[in-house]
Amino acid sequence: MSAYQDFRNKDWNIDFMSKRNVMTGISVIAIVFSIFSMATKGFNFGLDFTGGTLIEARYDKVVELEKVRAQLKQAGYTHANVVSFGTAQDVLVRLQQDNDPHLGDKIIDVLRQGGDQVEKRRVDYVGPQVGSDLRDQGGIAMLASLLIMMIYVSMRFQAKFSVGAIVATLHDVVITLGCFSFFQWDFDLNALAAVLTVLGYSLNDTIVIGDRIRENFRKVRKGSPLEIINSSLNETLGRTIITSGVTLLSVLGLYFFGGELLRGFSLALIIGIVVGTYSSIYVAANTLVILKLTKEDMVLPEREKGGGVYDDGLP
């Protein structure tokens, strides 16, 4: 047996459900806090959604960002956002809602006034109307994805499992968006794409754990629902740690080495992976406890015609 198989099949004995009330309280607080932050602080939308100009410049030597900010502020660009991009010689300057077609050249001229050799690498402009349309369409895309997933889960899975999967998915999305709102991280199209990815990741993990719970409710003759759910969570824990751990390591690589443009994307995925793994255990599974899942719920009903059975549980 390989090391991977040995770890995945390890006999864990963690009493997850004994902490369910504490974890439920933490989840409720996190969701309320996230909704409050979104309602009061809103989001720090990137240029994709607000419109504006982005200028990428390269210096011939390592550049101090504070010096660049001071130059731009002195020239009247008080709201310019200056960040490193890729290397210590590359700089991104963002200015929201400025329709000057020559803005890029003006910014480069300002930066050259300090005596440095500055090369203009790229200038991107997004109009305010286009940005507004992208923001609206992005919001519709996220809501449509949630709705379609909810409809599919509700039609395909046993009712109580459906509720657990839907609650866990909403939990993950709200908390991920709440983090972006509270910390005022840039929320652009890349971050939105990551949130949509979190939807699928969270639902997949929930289904895997729910499938094992369903199987054990059908084959284990002795044991309370809490004991069966605990056993199921321990049986899938090795798989969960390996899957989430490897995915998280990949995303951390994007965060530290992917550059500024992938920062929002990787941040959303990091939060989604951590919160999604947590919710599969303490939200989806705990919802089954709250809904009083029993072995009778897992009985396979006979078809009205023919001698077969059908299964409306998880695949």
Buried (B, 14 or more C-beta within 10 A) or exposed (E): EEEEEEBBEEEBEEEBBEBBEEBBEEBEEBBEBBBEBBEEBEBBBBBBBBBBBBBBBBBEEEBEEEEBBEBBEEBEBEEBBBBBBBEEBBBBBBBBBBEEEEBBEBBBEBBBEEEBEBEBBEBEBBEBEEBBEBBEEBEEBBEEBBEEBBEEBEEBBBEBBBBBBBBBBBBBBBBBBBBBBBEEBBBBBBBBBBBBBBBBBBBEBBBBBBBBBBBBBBEEEEBEBBBBBBBBBBBBBBBBBEBBEEBBEEBBEBBEEBBBBBBBBBBBBBBBBBBBBBBBBBBBBBBBBEBEBEBEBBEEEEEEEEEEEEEEBBE
